[in-house]
Amino acid sequence: MASLHRLRLCQPRGIAISHLHTSSRASAKQHYKMLVLGGGSGGICMSARMKRLFGADNVAVVEPSEVHYYQPIWTLVGAGAKTVASSARPTASIMPSGVKWVKSKVQEINPDKNSVLIEDGTEISYDYLIVALGLQLHYEKIKGLPEAFEHPKIGSNYSVETVEKTWKALQDFKEGNAIFTFPNTPVKCAGAPQKIMYLTDAYLRKTGKRAKANVIYNTSLPVLFGIKKYADTLWDIVKTRDLQINLRHNLIEVRPDKQEAVFENLDKPGETKVFEYEMLHVTPPMGPSLVVKGSPLADENGWLDLNKDTLQHSKYPNVFGIGDCTSLPTAKTGAAVAAQSAVLHRTISKLVKNQKPDKKYDGYTSCPLVTSYNTVVLAEFDYNGQPLETFPINQAKERRLMYYMKADVMPHLYWHGLLRGLWGGPGPYRKLLHLGMK
């Protein structure tokens, strides 16, 4: 039951570690030139960049977790191709040296006072604020969850507490329905709910169980994937591999004792359908950070209200944001964070010199759609849903090279490039590879 409590809080487990940078639960210094909220990918990469801009002593990061996870690899962990351990590093090891790590949760943001309240009641003031608090997982919005995770045959690649349960359910599969869900909310890494479906299909074929399986993807969306170029490829894969797609189906209840999942038909309100499952992968409903939602920084839907070009707050000029917590109308991915970090760095460096921001974020994001244990369709696109591909080849095709990038190159780029503030996305390389053309 302890793991269920952690799931409700959406907080990963901590481990005892030692570190060289300054860390405190309530640092003696109460004011920082640059305060960063959140120690995920956006918070760490921006703190590294801001250290170079302002000096380490002038930058602080508020983050409670002792462990930092590279979450994109959890797709492969759920399919048995990688380990959870490979996705984890002590937060101390990736925190920029010299930057102040305030090991606490953010309780309240007061932008009118240029201050933040942390969990122990300490107030920290700032000249500039970067909000990188991510989003909130809401397993509890599905009846029967998170308690159902105590039962076998059900997992989720969206939490460190449940990703290994996906692999266990896949290994234990005998015959029946393998069901994969996509919720009726914004999500991070919108391709992940179907990636595990393709990997499950591949695993069942490899182990001789596919003939006795129905592989079913129930999505709340009216499309398989939002960008037509890549969706066309995915539909071809679905037909070739005999995968069942049910659009506009939203998971509302799990009955683990009966191995039943209940879905509502979003096109016919009030109509529900019960599916029996031998394996169930749940993508939870997601929503904005509760701290952001409860602050003056939020838009009407609770997301951090930013200028989509400069990543500066729409109302408070000394507040900025990055990543999943923002209102930016693009897919919430690690690739988006990388591209945003370069633009945000440029925006802030201009503003501190009283100059006008001169670089615009084009909405670049990427989704490596894993379609088997050795192939990936690398989707890259912008705010307008137009492909914005790095390589001068048709990326809508399944390719082994792209799987290698997903499984081995991108993790290295994450730990040693992005988190150190040295990787701002593939934009410059795209121009080079396309001979200067977009």
N, C-alpha and C positions, 0 to 999 in steps of 0.2 A: 504493500500500500504506500510505502514511502515514495516509490517511483511515480505513483499516480499523483501524489502531492506535488512532486517536482514538475510533472507534466502540466498541472493546473497553473503553476507559476511560470511555466516555460523557461525555467532556469536550469542550465546544465550543471552537472556535478562538479565540485571543486576538488583540488588536491593541494596538499601542503607543498609550497615551493619557496625557494629563496631567490632574490633578485638583486641587481646592482643599482637600478634606477630608484629615485625617491618614490616611496609609496606610503600612503597613510589613509586612515579612515576619515580623519578630519585634519587636513594639513594645517600647519601653523599659519601659513600664508593664505589669506582669505581672498586675495585679488589676483587675477591673471589677465594678461593682455589678450590671450586667446584661450578660451575654454571650449573643450570638445566633449560633447555628451555621447557616450557610447564607444565601446571598444571592439566593435565588429570590423568588417573590412573597410567601410567608409571612415569610421572614426580613427582607426590605426593609420591608414594611409594618409589621411589629412593631418594627423598629429605629426607624422614624419615630415610632411611638406611644410607645416607651420613652424616646426622646429628650425628649419632652414631659413624661414622668413623672419621669425621673431627672436630666435634663440631658445634653447631648451628650458631655461629658467622661467620663461614667460608663457609657457604652454602647459596646460593640465588636461588630463583625460579622466572623466568619471565613468568607471566601469566596475561592476561588482564581481564578475566571473573570473575565476582563477585559470580557466581553460578557454582557449580560443579554437574554434573549429572551422575547417575549410569545408563548408556545407555542400558545395556542388558535387563533391566526390561521393556523397551519401547515396546517390543513384546507384553507383557501382557497389557500394557496401551492401545495399539491400539485395543485390543480385549475386553476392558472394565473390565479386571480382576484386574488391579492396577490403581492407579492415577499418574498423572504427578508429583504431589507434593511429592509422596513417593520416587521419583527418584532424588530429588533435595536437596542439602544442601549448605549453604553459603560456598564459597571457604575459608573464614577466619576460619571456624570451622574445616576444614580438613587439613589446612596448618600446618605442624609441628611447634610447639611453638619455638620461638627464631630464626627460619630460616627467612631470609630476603625475603619478598614477593615484587618483583618489578612489580607493577601493570601496565604493558605496553605490547604492541605487539613487537615481534622480527621483526626488519626490515631487518637485514643483518647479516650473519655469516662470519667472517674473520679468518679462522683457521690458516692461515700463520702468523697472528699477535696475535693469541690467544685472540681474542676480538669479541664482539657482539655489534651491533648497535641496539638500541631500538627506538621506534616510535618518541620520543621527541628529538632525536639526541644525546642522551647520549651514550657514549661508555663504555662498561663494559668488563674488562679483566678477564682472568681466568687461573688457573693452569690446571684444568681438566674441561671437558665439557660433559654433558649428554644431548643428543637431544631426546626429547620426544614430538614432535610437532604434532603427529597424521597425519591424511590424510585430503584431501580436498573433500568436496561434490560438485558435478557439475550438479545441476538440470538444469542449463542454457544450457547444451549441448543437452537437449531434446527440440525440437521446441515446443513452447507453455508454457514451464515452466520457472520460477516458477509461472508465472501469473495465470495459470490454478488452482492453489490452492485456489484462491479467489472464485472458483465455488464449489458447493457441489459435493458429490459423488467421490471425489478423496482425497487421503491422502498418508502419508508416515511415517513409523515408524522410519525413520532415522534422523528426526529433531524434536526438542522440539516444533517448530512452527507448525508442521503438524501432529504429532502423534495422537492428539485428533480428527483431521479431519478423520483419519482412522476409529475410533470408531463411529463417527457420520455417516459416509457413511455406515458402517455395520448396525447400528441401523435403518437407513432409507431405507435399501434395501427392494425392493418389489418383483421384478422378473427380470430375464435377466442374463447377464454375470457379474460375479465377477472375475476380472482379476488381476493377480499378476505378477510382472516383476522382471527380474534379468539382470543387464547391462553387456555390453561387456568390462568390466574393472575389475581389482582387486577390492574387496569390503571388508569391515570389517564385521565380523560375517556373513559368507557366507550362514549360515543356515536360517537367519532371513527372507529373502524374501519368503521362503516357509512355515515357521512356521505360519505366519499370514494367509496363505491359509488354513492350517489344522484347525486353530481356527475359521476361517470364516465358514468353512464347519460345524464344531461342533455347532456354534451359530445358523446357519440357520436351522439345524436339531432340535435344542432345541426350536426354535421359530416357527416351522412348515412351514418354507419358502423354505426348501431345494428342494422340488419337482419342484419348479418354477425357480430354479437357475442352471446355468452352471458355475462351479468353474474351472477356467482356469489358469494354470501357464505357462507363456511364458518366457523361459530362454534362454540367449545367449549361455549357456554352452551345450556341447554335451552329458552331463550326468545329472542325477537328483541330485546326490551328489557324491563327488570325491572319497570317500572311499567305496569300493564295499560292505563290510560287512554291513554297515548301509544303503547303497543305496538299497540293496535287500529288507530290511525291509520296506523302504519308498515306493518302487514300489508296494509291497503287500498292503500297506495302500491305495495308490493311486487307485489301482484296486478295492479294497473292497468298497471304498467310492465314486467311480465313479468320480474321479477328472481327468481333461483333461490336459495333459502335452504336450507342444510344445517345443521341443528342438531347439536350434540355431535360436531363434526368439528374436530380439533385438528392444526395444522400441526406436523410433526416433522422434515421434511427438504425442502431445496430442491436441485434438480439443474439448475443454470442452463445447462449445456451441452446438455441435452435439453429444456429449458424444461418441466420437470416439478416438481410440488409434491406431496409425500406427506403424507397426513392419516391420523391414527388415529381410529377410531370409539370414542368414550369409553363408549358403551353396550355395546360388544362388544370387550372387551380382546383385543389381539392382531390384530384385523382392521384392515387398512390399505387405502387407496384412492389411486391415483395419478391426478392431474389434470394435463393439459397446459395450459399458459398462454401467452397472447400478452402478457398484462400481469398482474403479481402485486404486490399491496400487502400488506406484512407488518406486522402489529402484534406487536411482540416480547413474549415472556414478561417479566414484571416481578416485582420482589421488593423487600424492605425495604432501606434503606440498610445497607451492610455495616458501617459504623461503629456504627450503632444496634444492629444485630443482634448484634454482638460485645461489647456493653456490658451492664451490669446494668439498663439502662433498658428493655430489650426484653421483650415478652411471649413466649409459647411459640412464636409464629410469626415473631418477629424484628422486629415493629412496635413503635413507641414506645408504651408502656403507659400510657394516659391515662384519667382520669375523663371519661366522655363528655359530662358536663354542664358541667364547669368548665374542662376542658382542662389541669388540673393532673395531674402524674404520680401514679400510684397508690401509689407507695412513697416517693418523694423529694419533699417538699412545696415545695422551692424550685426544682423543675424543671417546665417546661411545654413544650407542643408545639403545632404547627400544621401543617396541610397533608398532603401525600402520605405522609410518613414515619410517620404516626400509626396507631393501632389503631382510630380512630373508625369505627363501622359505618355509614358513609355514602359516597356516590360521591366519588372523589378528583378535584375540579375547582377551577378558580380561583374560581368563585362560592362554593364551600364555604370557601375560604381567607378570602374577604372577610367572610363571616358569622362565621367563627371568630375573626377578628382583633378584632372588636368585643367579643365575649364574653371573650376572653383578656385584652384590655386592662382590662376591668372587673374580672375575677378578680384580676389582679395588683395593680391599684390598691387593691382592698379588702384584700388580704392584707398589703401593706406597711404598712397602717394597723392591722394586727391585727384586721381585721373579717372577717366571714364572706362568701364570695362570694354574690352575690344574683341573678346572671343566669345562665340556663342556655342552652346551645347546643341547638337543637332538631333538629340534623342537616341544616339547610337546605343544599341543593345545587341546581345547575342544569345543564342540558345543552341548549344550542341545537342541535337536530337539523337540520342543513342538508340540505334535501331537493331543492334545485335551486340554480341560480345567482341566484335571487331569492326563494326561500321558505325559511322555517324553522318547525319545530314547537318552541316553547319549553317544554321540560319543566322543572318545578321541583317538588321534593318534599322530604320530611323523613326522619328516622330510620325511621319506620314505613312508608315507601314510599307515603305519602299525598301527593297533589298539594298544593303550598303555593304557589299562583300569585300573582304580583304584580299582574296586571291583571284587572279585572272582566269578562273575556271568556273564551271557551273557548280556552285555549292549546294544546289538542290539535289545532287546525286549522292547516294550512299558511298562513302569512301573510307578505306582503311586508314589512310593518313590522318583523317580528321578524328578517328577514334584514338589514335596514338596521341594526338594533340590533347584531346579531352582527358585521357587517362594519365598521361605522363608529363606532357609539356606544361599544360595549364596549372597544375599544382605547383610546379617549380616556379613558374612566373608569378604565382600568387604569393608564395612565401618570400621569395627573394627579390621580386620586382614591385608588385602592387603595395604590399605592406610596408615597404621601405620608401614609398613615395617616388619610385623610379619608373613605374609603368603607368602610362596614362591612356592606354588603349592603343589599337592598331592603326589609328588615323594616319600618322606619317608614313607607315609602311604600306598602307593601302595606296596612297598617292604614288609611292615609288613603284609598286608592283603594277599599277595601272598606268604607268608612264605619265603621271601628273594629272590624270583625269579622274573624276569621282567615280 
